[in-house]
């Protein structure tokens, strides 16, 4: 099993967080 480069994991994590923030922002703007 190959270890993933740390940078790749961090990038994926931030992409996911930014997507969650966008969804949360849309929900908050409706309220």
PDB file of N, H, CA, C and O in Angstrom:
ATOM      1  N   UNK A   1       0.853  -1.200   0.000  1.00  0.00           N
ATOM      2  CA  UNK A   1       0.000   0.000   0.000  1.00  0.00           C
ATOM      3  C   UNK A   1       0.888   1.249   0.000  1.00  0.00           C
ATOM      4  O   UNK A   1       1.706   1.436   0.901  1.00  0.00           O
ATOM      5  N   UNK A   2       0.723   2.089  -1.001  1.00  0.00           N
ATOM      6  H   UNK A   2       0.059   1.937  -1.733  1.00  0.00           H
ATOM      7  CA  UNK A   2       1.547   3.290  -1.087  1.00  0.00           C
ATOM      8  C   UNK A   2       0.980   4.391  -0.201  1.00  0.00           C
ATOM      9  O   UNK A   2      -0.234   4.559  -0.087  1.00  0.00           O
ATOM     10  N   UNK A   3       1.879   5.129   0.418  1.00  0.00           N
ATOM     11  H   UNK A   3       2.866   4.992   0.326  1.00  0.00           H
ATOM     12  CA  UNK A   3       1.427   6.258   1.250  1.00  0.00           C
ATOM     13  C   UNK A   3       1.153   7.459   0.356  1.00  0.00           C
ATOM     14  O   UNK A   3       1.933   7.757  -0.547  1.00  0.00           O
ATOM     15  N   UNK A   4       0.071   8.131   0.603  1.00  0.00           N
ATOM     16  H   UNK A   4      -0.563   7.888   1.337  1.00  0.00           H
ATOM     17  CA  UNK A   4      -0.238   9.330  -0.174  1.00  0.00           C
ATOM     18  C   UNK A   4       0.649  10.481   0.281  1.00  0.00           C
ATOM     19  O   UNK A   4       0.935  10.592   1.473  1.00  0.00           O
ATOM     20  N   UNK A   5       1.084  11.322  -0.616  1.00  0.00           N
ATOM     21  H   UNK A   5       0.852  11.232  -1.585  1.00  0.00           H
ATOM     22  CA  UNK A   5       1.842  12.515  -0.205  1.00  0.00           C
ATOM     23  C   UNK A   5       0.986  13.406   0.685  1.00  0.00           C
ATOM     24  O   UNK A   5      -0.209  13.579   0.448  1.00  0.00           O
ATOM     25  N   UNK A   6       1.612  13.963   1.702  1.00  0.00           N
ATOM     26  H   UNK A   6       2.583  13.823   1.894  1.00  0.00           H
ATOM     27  CA  UNK A   6       0.857  14.793   2.652  1.00  0.00           C
ATOM     28  C   UNK A   6       0.174  15.958   1.941  1.00  0.00           C
ATOM     29  O   UNK A   6      -0.975  16.287   2.235  1.00  0.00           O
ATOM     30  N   UNK A   7       0.891  16.578   1.003  1.00  0.00           N
ATOM     31  H   UNK A   7       1.825  16.311   0.765  1.00  0.00           H
ATOM     32  CA  UNK A   7       0.335  17.738   0.293  1.00  0.00           C
ATOM     33  C   UNK A   7      -0.981  17.380  -0.387  1.00  0.00           C
ATOM     34  O   UNK A   7      -1.919  18.177  -0.395  1.00  0.00           O
ATOM     35  N   UNK A   8      -1.046  16.186  -0.955  1.00  0.00           N
ATOM     36  H   UNK A   8      -0.284  15.539  -0.949  1.00  0.00           H
ATOM     37  CA  UNK A   8      -2.260  15.766  -1.655  1.00  0.00           C
ATOM     38  C   UNK A   8      -3.419  15.666  -0.672  1.00  0.00           C
ATOM     39  O   UNK A   8      -4.534  16.093  -0.971  1.00  0.00           O
ATOM     40  N   UNK A   9      -3.153  15.101   0.500  1.00  0.00           N
ATOM     41  H   UNK A   9      -2.248  14.753   0.743  1.00  0.00           H
ATOM     42  CA  UNK A   9      -4.212  14.974   1.504  1.00  0.00           C
ATOM     43  C   UNK A   9      -4.701  16.342   1.937  1.00  0.00           C
ATOM     44  O   UNK A   9      -5.906  16.570   2.048  1.00  0.00           O
ATOM     45  N   UNK A  10      -3.766  17.258   2.182  1.00  0.00           N
ATOM     46  H   UNK A  10      -2.787  17.073   2.091  1.00  0.00           H
ATOM     47  CA  UNK A  10      -4.133  18.601   2.638  1.00  0.00           C
ATOM     48  C   UNK A  10      -4.980  19.297   1.578  1.00  0.00           C
ATOM     49  O   UNK A  10      -5.983  19.935   1.896  1.00  0.00           O
ATOM     50  N   UNK A  11      -4.571  19.170   0.314  1.00  0.00           N
ATOM     51  H   UNK A  11      -3.756  18.651   0.055  1.00  0.00           H
ATOM     52  CA  UNK A  11      -5.325  19.811  -0.766  1.00  0.00           C
ATOM     53  C   UNK A  11      -6.747  19.283  -0.815  1.00  0.00           C
ATOM     54  O   UNK A  11      -7.698  20.057  -0.922  1.00  0.00           O
ATOM     55  N   UNK A  12      -6.894  17.970  -0.738  1.00  0.00           N
ATOM     56  H   UNK A  12      -6.121  17.342  -0.652  1.00  0.00           H
ATOM     57  CA  UNK A  12      -8.224  17.371  -0.786  1.00  0.00           C
ATOM     58  C   UNK A  12      -9.058  17.836   0.397  1.00  0.00           C
ATOM     59  O   UNK A  12     -10.251  18.107   0.257  1.00  0.00           O
ATOM     60  N   UNK A  13      -8.428  17.926   1.563  1.00  0.00           N
ATOM     61  H   UNK A  13      -7.459  17.705   1.677  1.00  0.00           H
ATOM     62  CA  UNK A  13      -9.149  18.345   2.767  1.00  0.00           C
ATOM     63  C   UNK A  13      -9.662  19.770   2.606  1.00  0.00           C
ATOM     64  O   UNK A  13     -10.821  20.053   2.911  1.00  0.00           O
ATOM     65  N   UNK A  14      -8.792  20.680   2.121  1.00  0.00           N
ATOM     66  H   UNK A  14      -7.851  20.450   1.873  1.00  0.00           H
ATOM     67  CA  UNK A  14      -9.207  22.069   1.965  1.00  0.00           C
ATOM     68  C   UNK A  14     -10.288  22.214   0.901  1.00  0.00           C
ATOM     69  O   UNK A  14     -11.202  23.024   1.051  1.00  0.00           O
ATOM     70  N   UNK A  15     -10.189  21.431  -0.176  1.00  0.00           N
ATOM     71  H   UNK A  15      -9.447  20.772  -0.298  1.00  0.00           H
ATOM     72  CA  UNK A  15     -11.228  21.489  -1.211  1.00  0.00           C
ATOM     73  C   UNK A  15     -12.568  21.113  -0.611  1.00  0.00           C
ATOM     74  O   UNK A  15     -13.587  21.738  -0.905  1.00  0.00           O
ATOM     75  N   UNK A  16     -12.566  20.077   0.242  1.00  0.00           N
ATOM     76  H   UNK A  16     -11.739  19.569   0.481  1.00  0.00           H
ATOM     77  CA  UNK A  16     -13.809  19.635   0.855  1.00  0.00           C
ATOM     78  C   UNK A  16     -14.343  20.692   1.816  1.00  0.00           C
ATOM     79  O   UNK A  16     -15.546  20.953   1.851  1.00  0.00           O
ATOM     80  N   UNK A  17     -13.448  21.302   2.597  1.00  0.00           N
ATOM     81  H   UNK A  17     -12.471  21.090   2.568  1.00  0.00           H
ATOM     82  CA  UNK A  17     -13.869  22.327   3.548  1.00  0.00           C
ATOM     83  C   UNK A  17     -14.448  23.529   2.810  1.00  0.00           C
ATOM     84  O   UNK A  17     -15.472  24.072   3.223  1.00  0.00           O
ATOM     85  N   UNK A  18     -13.803  23.950   1.723  1.00  0.00           N
ATOM     86  H   UNK A  18     -12.971  23.509   1.388  1.00  0.00           H
ATOM     87  CA  UNK A  18     -14.287  25.109   0.978  1.00  0.00           C
ATOM     88  C   UNK A  18     -15.669  24.825   0.401  1.00  0.00           C
ATOM     89  O   UNK A  18     -16.516  25.716   0.355  1.00  0.00           O
ATOM     90  N   UNK A  19     -15.901  23.589  -0.039  1.00  0.00           N
ATOM     91  H   UNK A  19     -15.212  22.865  -0.001  1.00  0.00           H
ATOM     92  CA  UNK A  19     -17.214  23.236  -0.571  1.00  0.00           C
ATOM     93  C   UNK A  19     -18.256  23.285   0.548  1.00  0.00           C
ATOM     94  O   UNK A  19     -19.368  23.769   0.339  1.00  0.00           O
ATOM     95  N   UNK A  20     -17.904  22.790   1.724  1.00  0.00           N
ATOM     96  H   UNK A  20     -17.000  22.396   1.894  1.00  0.00           H
ATOM     97  CA  UNK A  20     -18.833  22.831   2.853  1.00  0.00           C
ATOM     98  C   UNK A  20     -19.139  24.278   3.228  1.00  0.00           C
ATOM     99  O   UNK A  20     -20.283  24.609   3.538  1.00  0.00           O
ATOM    100  N   UNK A  21     -18.117  25.146   3.201  1.00  0.00           N
ATOM    101  H   UNK A  21     -17.188  24.877   2.948  1.00  0.00           H
ATOM    102  CA  UNK A  21     -18.320  26.548   3.532  1.00  0.00           C
ATOM    103  C   UNK A  21     -19.292  27.191   2.549  1.00  0.00           C
ATOM    104  O   UNK A  21     -20.155  27.972   2.949  1.00  0.00           O
ATOM    105  N   UNK A  22     -19.158  26.867   1.274  1.00  0.00           N
ATOM    106  H   UNK A  22     -18.457  26.232   0.949  1.00  0.00           H
ATOM    107  CA  UNK A  22     -20.063  27.437   0.271  1.00  0.00           C
ATOM    108  C   UNK A  22     -21.493  27.008   0.548  1.00  0.00           C
ATOM    109  O   UNK A  22     -22.411  27.823   0.465  1.00  0.00           O
ATOM    110  N   UNK A  23     -21.692  25.740   0.875  1.00  0.00           N
ATOM    111  H   UNK A  23     -20.945  25.077   0.942  1.00  0.00           H
ATOM    112  CA  UNK A  23     -23.035  25.245   1.167  1.00  0.00           C
ATOM    113  C   UNK A  23     -23.587  25.925   2.407  1.00  0.00           C
ATOM    114  O   UNK A  23     -24.750  26.329   2.429  1.00  0.00           O
ATOM    115  N   UNK A  24     -22.759  26.057   3.443  1.00  0.00           N
ATOM    116  H   UNK A  24     -21.814  25.729   3.425  1.00  0.00           H
ATOM    117  CA  UNK A  24     -23.199  26.699   4.675  1.00  0.00           C
ATOM    118  C   UNK A  24     -23.528  28.168   4.407  1.00  0.00           C
ATOM    119  O   UNK A  24     -24.516  28.691   4.923  1.00  0.00           O
ATOM    120  N   UNK A  25     -22.706  28.824   3.605  1.00  0.00           N
ATOM    121  H   UNK A  25     -21.904  28.399   3.185  1.00  0.00           H
ATOM    122  CA  UNK A  25     -22.925  30.234   3.288  1.00  0.00           C
ATOM    123  C   UNK A  25     -24.260  30.425   2.582  1.00  0.00           C
ATOM    124  O   UNK A  25     -24.983  31.377   2.874  1.00  0.00           O
ATOM    125  N   UNK A  26     -24.595  29.531   1.654  1.00  0.00           N
ATOM    126  H   UNK A  26     -24.007  28.757   1.416  1.00  0.00           H
ATOM    127  CA  UNK A  26     -25.867  29.631   0.950  1.00  0.00           C
ATOM    128  C   UNK A  26     -27.025  29.467   1.926  1.00  0.00           C
ATOM    129  O   UNK A  26     -28.012  30.198   1.847  1.00  0.00           O
ATOM    130  N   UNK A  27     -26.912  28.521   2.836  1.00  0.00           N
ATOM    131  H   UNK A  27     -26.110  27.927   2.900  1.00  0.00           H
ATOM    132  CA  UNK A  27     -27.984  28.283   3.798  1.00  0.00           C
ATOM    133  C   UNK A  27     -28.147  29.496   4.704  1.00  0.00           C
ATOM    134  O   UNK A  27     -29.268  29.912   4.998  1.00  0.00           O
ATOM    135  N   UNK A  28     -27.021  30.068   5.149  1.00  0.00           N
ATOM    136  H   UNK A  28     -26.110  29.731   4.910  1.00  0.00           H
ATOM    137  CA  UNK A  28     -27.086  31.214   6.048  1.00  0.00           C
ATOM    138  C   UNK A  28     -27.672  32.432   5.342  1.00  0.00           C
ATOM    139  O   UNK A  28     -28.404  33.203   5.962  1.00  0.00           O
ATOM    140  N   UNK A  29     -27.368  32.621   4.067  1.00  0.00           N
ATOM    141  H   UNK A  29     -26.773  31.994   3.564  1.00  0.00           H
ATOM    142  CA  UNK A  29     -27.860  33.791   3.348  1.00  0.00           C
ATOM    143  C   UNK A  29     -29.377  33.716   3.186  1.00  0.00           C
ATOM    144  O   UNK A  29     -30.047  34.747   3.140  1.00  0.00           O
ATOM    145  N   UNK A  30     -29.919  32.505   3.100  1.00  0.00           N
ATOM    146  H   UNK A  30     -29.375  31.667   3.138  1.00  0.00           H
ATOM    147  CA  UNK A  30     -31.373  32.348   2.968  1.00  0.00           C
ATOM    148  C   UNK A  30     -32.052  32.801   4.264  1.00  0.00           C
ATOM    149  O   UNK A  30     -33.108  33.433   4.235  1.00  0.00           O
ATOM    150  N   UNK A  31     -31.438  32.472   5.386  1.00  0.00           N
ATOM    151  H   UNK A  31     -30.580  31.959   5.410  1.00  0.00           H
ATOM    152  CA  UNK A  31     -31.989  32.893   6.685  1.00  0.00           C
ATOM    153  C   UNK A  31     -31.701  34.374   6.829  1.00  0.00           C
ATOM    154  O   UNK A  31     -32.062  34.978   7.839  1.00  0.00           O
TER     155      UNK A  31
END
